């Protein structure tokens, strides 16, 4: 696990981050970016302006995508707010689950895509307020036992 660079508080839990997962994603990103740079260097003399603009556009897209994924890992956190559990991951993902809508939670090793930076996760089953159907999300707080204890106490208090 990566060294802790932020401290959890009573209502704020940062995501646990596995080193192997970060290295795998980083390596994949660097390979694609290095391949684009190599293609740019190799084909500068023979390529047309149209193909070079495509390569540069693809390179820019890959760099932005890599930075967005890195941001999602760095800023992944779970916040217990007044009436809901707020899940934040990067710039774009922010989910709020009202405590009253949470049906259950349990430990999980599900590998589905989720705002969780490790496979050691907690599955939270809840009633989706938009669709009215049962849904679930996966989270991976660093202090999993303390998170589950707090979530359980809050759910009991909101019944």
N, C-alpha and C positions, 0 to 999 in steps of 0.2 A: 504494500500500500504506500502511496505517496505520503510524504511527511505532511503533517497537519500544519496548514499555514493560516487557518482561521479557527476561532474557538466557537463551539456551539454555545447557545444560551438556553434559557428555560423554554423559550418559544420558537427558537430558530435552530434548525438542524441542517448542516451541510451534508451533501452527498458523499458517501464513501467512494473513493476512486481507486480502481485496480490499476497497478502499473502496467500489467500485460495488456490491458484493454487500451490504455493510452498509447503505449508503444505500437500496438498493431494498427490503430487508426492513424497515428502519426507517420508510421512507415509507409502505409498505403498512400497517404497524401503526398509525402515527399517523393515517392517513386513516380507518381503521375506528374508532379510538378517538374522533377528532374528530366523525365522523358520529354516533356514539352520544351524545356529549355534546350535540351540536346537537339531536338528537332529544329528549333529556331536557329541554333548555331550551325548545324550541319547543312541546312537547306537555304541559307541566306543568299547564296550565289545563284542557285538554280531555280528557286521557287518564284512563282508569280506573286504579285502584290496581293491578289485575292486570297491565295492559300496562306500567305504569311499573316494576313489580317485574321484569318480563321484561327491559326495557331495561337496568335497573341490573345484573341478573344477567349479561346478555350483556357489558356494559361491564367488569364485574369479571373475567369469563372472558377477555376480550381483553387486559386489562392483565396478568393472570397469564401468559397464553400469550406475550405480547411479552417479559416479563421472563425466562421460561424459555428462549426462543430467544436472547436477548441473553446469558444466562449460558452457554449452549452455545458461543457464539462466543468469549466472553472466556476460558473455562476449557478450551478444546480443546487437548489436548496428548498427546504420545506418549512413553512411558517405557520404556526398556530395563531390565527387571528381571532377576533371576537366571536364570530359565528361560523367560521369556516377554516378548513385547511387549505392553505395557498401553496401551490407547487409551481416553482419558477425554474426554468432551465433556459439560459441564454436570453437572447433578445426577444424572440417571438413567442415562446411557450410560457403561458401563465394560466393555470387552471385553479379554480376555486371550487372546493367541494364542501357544501354546508354539512356541519356535523350531524344534523338531523337526517341527512340522506345516506350516511354511511351505514351499511348493513352489517359488514364484518371485515376482518382483516386477519391475515395469517402470513407466516414466513413462506417464501417462494424462491425457487431457482429458475423461474421462467425466463427464457432468453428473448422474449418479444421486445421490440423497440419500445422504450419508455424513458421518462426523465429519471434515469438511474444509471450511474456510472460504474456499476459492478453487477455481477450475476447474483450476489447475495442480497435478496430483495424482500420487500413486504408487499403482498397483494392486498389492495384496498378495494372492496366491492361496495358500490354505491348506486343509488338511483340517480340517473342522469336527469338533470332538471330541464334540459332542452327536449329530449326524446321521451322522457318518462319511463324508459326501459332501464333494466339493470346493466351496469357497466363496471369496468374495473380499471385500475391504474396500478403501476408498479413503481415503488420508490425504494431508495437504498440509503437511508440515513447512516452516518458513521456510527452512532450509538443506537443500534437497532432496538435493544431491550428497553432502554429509557424512552425511546420514541413510541414503542408499542404500549408501554405502561401509561404514558401521558395520553395517547390517543384513546386507549380503553377507558381511562378515567373521564375524559371529556365526553365520550359517547354515552357513558352511564349517566353523567350529569345532565345530558340533553335529552334523555328519554322521557 
